[in-house]
Amino acid sequence: MNSNLKWLSSVLLVFCLQLPIMAQDTLSTYKAAKDEMFVDHSYKPLTLKLSDDGSKYIRFLVWNQLWMRATENNPGTLGVDGQPSNNSFDIGIRRARFLAYAQVSPRFMVLTHWGINNQTFTNGGVPGGGLTGNPGGIPVTVNPETGIGTANGMSSKKPQLFFHDIWTEFKVTEELYIGTGLHYWNGISRMTSHSTLNFMAIDAPIFNWPLIELTDQFARQFGIYAKGQVKKWDYRLALNKPFSAGAGGRFDESRQVPIAANIVNDNWATQGYIAYQFLETENNKLPFFVGSYLGTKKVFNIGGGWHHHANATMSKSADGMSNYHDIKLFGLDAFLDIPLNPVSGSALTSYAVFYNYDFGPNYMRNVGIMNIGFGAGSTQNGPGNAQPTIGTGNIFYTQTGYLLPKSVLEDHGRLQPFGALTYKNFELFDTSSWQYDLGFNYYMNGHQAKITLQYSNRPIFENYRKSGSAGELIVQTHIFL
């Protein structure tokens, strides 16, 4: 071996011996830099311990959901200034809530839940305001000749806080708990008791709460409930005293059909939901069903439920006689949430539900979430983003989401694209309709901090037939502690 080769071999040998040291130094430098940039986003529940072992405690939950929207308004919509408005852009509070529950004994628990919902720049508040608020009302009607606006309606400022849940619960056995109060242990479907903290789509489709703000208080009624789990069976049953609301229905002379509507009555209602859990068992300490576990559990449930309220609606016959109808609501659903690849963290979430609703003949309610449109509109939808939502007939709804592998965004969060599809076939209309929602969740720290983008399509009805559609783009920022 000549001298040059010996020299080269010596250099290579020294270099190879130095590689582990160089690699360790490089790794240490990289680790130090990464540690310096690392921010701890881990979530620790807001809990006040009342005993040394933590068995007695008070748990607090706080969450805000803010919406920014671009809405294609229904035909004939008027804006806040009383002028025609084809499109609107706004920001508002979808939910601002505070919940606290205390477990001071394994035998009893107390819970309170309060907050506000649906405050926009035009509605959601209380009248008045004076010099410190909005002294007038909206919408504003503008005189086309003088240009002077006249206010009428309600102020949007200073919405009133109210209780969503307030109930007490006692343990009878490991399989049976009894509670009473203004509660959310609802029947009909899983989504009728859905948590607002962990939706997969940006929100619920609303028809999952078919009594919303009529015979309930934001999806709650006064009642006595029983809940528990027996092996793989999960159940909740309730006897409720619904809120009295409504003035009754009518007879439609133009179509020669009765139209049912709510009436004030004094009858009790029964409801329940029972599900079989094929895989892991879900926690039922609180009534709120999870929308997406993000691959942390293996869940597959099939369930069914009902709500029955005797003589709760009324319609008129052609001769003017009053006919009374029971509210009879049924649901059947399935929920799947499973990790697909434990290493990459990918997961699949899917839910499907079929509703059969009977409120009496041709019953119909239009709903527009945080609707900022005014006027009557020129279609059967009404103004703004309203649409036929709750009525006598059948509804099928399904949603599916795929949590992408962790490597897609590395250490910057997770992405979950999703889609939802709705089929409605209401007795009032001559045609059925399909509509869809598409979007994705960007999870910065699971459901504790996320941003959701969703585009929603809704049908437009004229002369009792679907005549077109309109869209709405929503960005939601969501944080809960």
Secondary structure as the mmCIF struct_conf table of DSSP 4:
data_model
#
loop_
_struct_conf.conf_type_id
_struct_conf.id
_struct_conf.beg_label_comp_id
_struct_conf.beg_label_asym_id
_struct_conf.beg_label_seq_id
_struct_conf.end_label_comp_id
_struct_conf.end_label_asym_id
_struct_conf.end_label_seq_id
HELX_RH_AL_P HELX_RH_AL_P1 SER A 3 MET A 37
STRN STRN1 LEU A 46 LYS A 49
BEND BEND1 LEU A 50 SER A 51
TURN_TY1_P TURN_TY1_P1 ASP A 52 ASP A 53
BEND BEND2 GLY A 54 LYS A 56
STRN STRN2 TYR A 57 GLU A 72
HELX_LH_PP_P HELX_LH_PP_P1 ASN A 73 ASN A 74
TURN_TY1_P TURN_TY1_P2 PRO A 75 GLY A 76
STRN STRN3 LEU A 78 LEU A 78
TURN_TY1_P TURN_TY1_P3 VAL A 80 ASP A 81
BEND BEND3 GLY A 82 GLN A 83
STRN STRN4 PRO A 84 PRO A 84
BEND BEND4 ASN A 86 ASN A 86
STRN STRN5 ASN A 87 SER A 105
TURN_TY1_P TURN_TY1_P4 PRO A 106 ARG A 107
STRN STRN6 PHE A 108 GLN A 119
BEND BEND5 PHE A 121 GLY A 125
BEND BEND6 PRO A 127 PRO A 127
HELX_RH_3T_P HELX_RH_3T_P1 GLY A 130 THR A 132
BEND BEND7 GLY A 133 GLY A 133
BEND BEND8 GLY A 136 GLY A 136
STRN STRN7 ILE A 138 VAL A 142
HELX_LH_PP_P HELX_LH_PP_P2 ASN A 143 ASN A 143
TURN_TY1_P TURN_TY1_P5 PRO A 144 THR A 146
STRN STRN8 GLY A 149 MET A 154
BEND BEND9 LYS A 157 LYS A 158
HELX_LH_PP_P HELX_LH_PP_P3 PRO A 159 LEU A 161
STRN STRN9 PHE A 162 THR A 173
TURN_TY1_P TURN_TY1_P6 GLU A 174 GLU A 175
STRN STRN10 LEU A 176 HIS A 183
BEND BEND10 ILE A 188 ILE A 188
BEND BEND11 ARG A 190 ARG A 190
HELX_RH_3T_P HELX_RH_3T_P2 MET A 191 SER A 193
STRN STRN11 HIS A 194 HIS A 194
BEND BEND12 THR A 196 ASN A 198
BEND BEND13 MET A 200 ASP A 203
BEND BEND14 ILE A 206 ILE A 206
TURN_TY1_P TURN_TY1_P7 PHE A 207 ASN A 208
BEND BEND15 TRP A 209 TRP A 209
TURN_TY1_P TURN_TY1_P8 PRO A 210 THR A 215
BEND BEND16 ASP A 216 ASP A 216
STRN STRN12 GLN A 217 GLN A 217
TURN_TY1_P TURN_TY1_P9 PHE A 218 ALA A 219
STRN STRN13 ARG A 220 ARG A 220
STRN STRN14 GLN A 221 VAL A 230
TURN_TY1_P TURN_TY1_P10 LYS A 231 LYS A 232
STRN STRN15 TRP A 233 LYS A 241
HELX_LH_PP_P HELX_LH_PP_P4 PRO A 242 SER A 244
STRN STRN16 ALA A 247 ALA A 247
STRN STRN17 ARG A 250 ASP A 252
TURN_TY1_P TURN_TY1_P11 GLU A 253 GLN A 256
STRN STRN18 VAL A 257 ILE A 259
STRN STRN19 ALA A 261 ASN A 262
STRN STRN20 ILE A 263 ILE A 263
STRN STRN21 ALA A 269 GLN A 277
BEND BEND17 PHE A 278 GLU A 280
HELX_LH_PP_P HELX_LH_PP_P5 THR A 281 ASN A 283
BEND BEND18 LYS A 285 PRO A 287
STRN STRN22 PHE A 289 PHE A 289
BEND BEND19 GLY A 291 GLY A 291
TURN_TY1_P TURN_TY1_P12 LEU A 294 GLY A 295
BEND BEND20 THR A 296 LYS A 297
STRN STRN23 VAL A 299 LYS A 316
TURN_TY1_P TURN_TY1_P13 ALA A 318 ASP A 319
BEND BEND21 GLY A 320 GLY A 320
STRN STRN24 SER A 322 ASN A 341
TURN_TY1_P TURN_TY1_P14 PRO A 342 GLY A 345
STRN STRN25 SER A 346 ASP A 358
BEND BEND22 PHE A 359 GLY A 360
TURN_TY1_P TURN_TY1_P15 PRO A 361 ASN A 362
STRN STRN26 MET A 364 VAL A 367
TURN_TY1_P TURN_TY1_P16 ILE A 369 MET A 370
STRN STRN27 PHE A 374 PHE A 374
BEND BEND23 GLY A 375 GLY A 375
BEND BEND24 SER A 378 THR A 379
TURN_TY1_P TURN_TY1_P17 GLN A 380 ASN A 381
BEND BEND25 PRO A 383 PRO A 383
TURN_TY1_P TURN_TY1_P18 GLY A 384 ASN A 385
STRN STRN28 GLN A 387 GLY A 391
BEND BEND26 THR A 392 THR A 392
STRN STRN29 GLY A 393 LEU A 403
HELX_RH_3T_P HELX_RH_3T_P3 LYS A 406 VAL A 408
TURN_TY1_P TURN_TY1_P19 LEU A 409 ASP A 411
BEND BEND27 HIS A 412 HIS A 412
STRN STRN30 ARG A 414 PHE A 426
TURN_TY1_P TURN_TY1_P20 GLU A 427 LEU A 428
BEND BEND28 PHE A 429 THR A 431
STRN STRN31 SER A 433 TYR A 443
BEND BEND29 MET A 444 ASN A 445
HELX_RH_3T_P HELX_RH_3T_P4 GLY A 446 GLN A 448
STRN STRN32 ALA A 449 GLU A 462
TURN_TY1_P TURN_TY1_P21 ASN A 463 TYR A 464
STRN STRN33 ARG A 465 PHE A 480
#
